[in-house]
Amino acid sequence: MQPAADPVQAALAEVLHRTLGADPAGMARSSRLREDLGINSLSLIDAACAAESRFGVRIPDDDLEGFVTLGDAVDFLRAAGAKG
């Protein structure tokens, strides 16, 4: 696995790996959560809860539903003040 240059992305990839078993090696900013990473609605909620705990930010349902790519989630977390 090649480390992500972005510490928030690397930390989120680790969260997704631990909560959903997603392979961090296949995660890029452009990876689509549902199509590429196989995340369904229920697993997205599990991942969001784990990310909220890891980063200390709240992810409102309306924002969560708007995440299409890993980059969308990373950008939201960074804007919310998350650190890697």
Phi, psi and omega per residue, in radians:
M1 nan 2.256 3.078
Q2 -1.578 2.245 -3.094
P3 -1.149 2.506 3.080
A4 -1.257 2.461 3.128
A5 -1.174 -0.484 -3.106
D6 -1.603 2.065 -3.109
P7 -1.100 -0.553 3.094
V8 -1.189 -0.742 3.115
Q9 -1.109 -0.739 3.132
A10 -1.092 -0.738 3.136
A11 -1.174 -0.684 3.110
L12 -1.173 -0.693 3.089
A13 -1.040 -0.699 3.104
E14 -1.141 -0.720 3.088
V15 -1.048 -0.810 -3.134
L16 -1.130 -0.639 3.100
H17 -1.134 -0.835 -3.108
R18 -1.195 -0.692 -3.059
T19 -1.502 -0.548 -3.014
L20 -2.111 -0.158 -3.095
G21 1.337 0.229 3.131
A22 -1.170 2.494 -3.102
D23 -1.405 1.970 -3.130
P24 -1.060 -0.471 -3.130
A25 -1.121 -0.445 -3.129
G26 -1.664 0.180 -3.067
M27 -1.757 2.152 3.048
A28 -2.263 2.878 3.113
R29 -0.939 -0.598 -3.081
S30 -1.486 -0.059 -3.139
S31 -1.104 2.221 3.096
R32 -1.405 2.281 -3.041
L33 -1.043 -0.820 -3.057
R34 -1.424 -0.921 -3.028
E35 -1.286 -0.805 -3.052
D36 -1.522 -0.666 -3.070
L37 -1.732 -0.116 3.073
G38 1.231 0.477 -3.122
I39 -1.525 2.146 3.094
N40 -1.685 -3.124 -3.054
S41 -1.044 -0.758 -3.131
L42 -1.206 -0.743 3.141
S43 -1.210 -0.485 3.071
L44 -1.123 -0.695 3.105
I45 -1.151 -0.749 3.087
D46 -1.037 -0.785 -3.137
A47 -1.139 -0.686 3.129
A48 -1.111 -0.734 3.110
C49 -1.080 -0.755 3.117
A50 -1.138 -0.688 3.119
A51 -1.171 -0.686 3.096
E52 -1.048 -0.736 3.120
S53 -1.172 -0.759 -3.083
R54 -1.159 -0.733 -3.021
F55 -1.740 -0.193 3.134
G56 1.214 0.545 3.106
V57 -2.203 2.781 3.073
R58 -1.757 2.388 3.102
I59 -1.990 1.739 3.140
P60 -1.051 2.578 -3.124
D61 -0.958 -0.708 -3.128
D62 -1.080 -0.683 3.100
D63 -1.229 -0.748 -3.128
L64 -0.999 -0.763 -3.129
E65 -1.126 -0.392 -3.136
G66 -1.472 -0.154 3.139
F67 -1.275 2.078 3.081
V68 -1.831 -0.747 -3.108
T69 -2.030 2.906 3.047
L70 -1.044 -0.651 3.118
G71 -1.069 -0.630 3.084
D72 -1.056 -0.773 -3.139
A73 -1.166 -0.744 3.128
V74 -1.085 -0.794 -3.140
D75 -1.077 -0.740 3.097
F76 -1.065 -0.857 -3.097
L77 -1.067 -0.755 3.137
R78 -1.101 -0.748 3.139
A79 -1.150 -0.492 3.128
A80 -1.443 -0.022 3.080
G81 1.705 0.198 3.140
A82 -1.189 2.527 3.042
K83 -2.083 2.635 -3.106
G84 -1.251 nan nan
